[in-house]
Amino acid sequence: MRVYLSVDMEGVTGLTDPEEMHAGGRGYERGCELMTGDANAVVAGAFEVGARAVLLNDAHGSTKNLRVDLLDPRATLIRGPGKPHRMAQGLTADFDAACFVGYHARAGVPHGVLNHTWMGKEIHNVYLNDEICGETRLVAGFAGALGVPVALVTGDDAVCEEAVELLGEVETVAVKKGVDRFSAELLPPSVAQERIRKAAGRALNRLPDFSPYVVQPPYRLGVEWNSTAIAAGCALVPGTRLVGPRHTEFETGDYHEIMALFGLFAMIAGQVACGSGIYG
């Protein structure tokens, strides 16, 4: 059994402050340790039930957050920028299951801790085939296009609710209960990570219960930006068109292009936002 982990940070045990998730911020180093602890809990649970290989992809921000020196030695890690498939880098059809670790609710969920979709300031909403889409749906769709089911999602209670609504009887572990976007009721790491380990084992022991999440092609990606300037910049990407002052759309028959496009959009949006000061 080969298991793939996409590891984000906002839904990691114990974290509620954006500073804890960005290099140089207060608490960032401890945040990286907690992120690695949650990931290691899934790795441990997977090997306990017969996994022969586990691949982790650091899926947050710089993608240089997981502590390789603290990583379970039975696993391997994809780390660093320049990934064409971003949060799904390394996921191929020969994996038996995908697990999403440290995930968070989509933009606009009131009690979702650090809720956003892909970019916290630049993106208002994302739509996939005209339906609202968070990162869970986005990456699950990539896995589904390869025939790989999502077996486990960990994060705050809001993303767990989102995952069940989207994927059905997927295993979930809520490591924190959101109060609002920047506060939550937390579980101690020892408790949360033990729950994650057990849930990973349960999930991988019942793989026949899970089906890949399949989005029917063609795939139409809509992004509602917070800035007309960002939308205009992204509309310069071949195949992308403006459908409103702040709304772009892109259509393709290849889901890989959806993930790659988000990487390009992020670079454009970041440059426009940095150059526009207080206007965003």
URRA-V842222 format. One record per backbone hydrogen bond with DSSP energy under -1.0 kcal/mol. CO is the residue of the C=O (numbers start at 1). NH is the residue of the N-H. Records with the same first field share a line. If there is no record, write none. Layout:
CO=NH, NH
This chain:
1=52, 53
2=96, 97
3=55
4=99
5=57
6=101
7=59
9=12
12=15
17=20
18=21
19=22
22=25
25=28
27=31
28=32
29=33
30=34
31=35
32=36
33=37
34=38
35=39
36=40
37=41
38=42
39=43
40=44
41=45
42=46
43=47
44=48
46=51
47=50
53=3
54=76
55=5
56=78
57=7
60=63
63=80
66=68
67=70
72=75
76=56
78=58
83=86
85=88
86=89
88=91
92=95
97=4
98=151
99=6
100=154
101=8
102=11
105=116
106=109
109=112
112=115
117=119
119=123
122=226
125=224
126=133
127=222
128=131
131=128
134=138
135=139
136=140
137=141
138=142
139=143
140=144
141=145
143=146, 148
144=147
149=98
151=171
152=100
153=173
154=103
155=175
156=160
157=161
158=162
159=163
160=164
161=165
162=166
163=167
164=168
168=170
171=153
173=155
175=187
176=157
177=185
181=114
183=179, 180
185=177
188=192
189=193
190=194
191=195
192=196
193=197
194=198
195=199
196=200
197=201
198=202
199=203
200=204
201=205
203=206
206=209
207=210
219=252
220=129
221=250
222=127
223=248
224=124, 125
227=231
228=232
229=233
230=234
231=235
233=236
234=237
237=240
241=249
246=225
247=243, 244
248=223
249=241
250=221
252=219
254=257
255=259
256=260
257=261
258=262
259=263
260=264
261=265
262=266
263=267
264=268
265=269
266=270
267=271
268=272
269=273
270=274
271=275
276=279
277=280
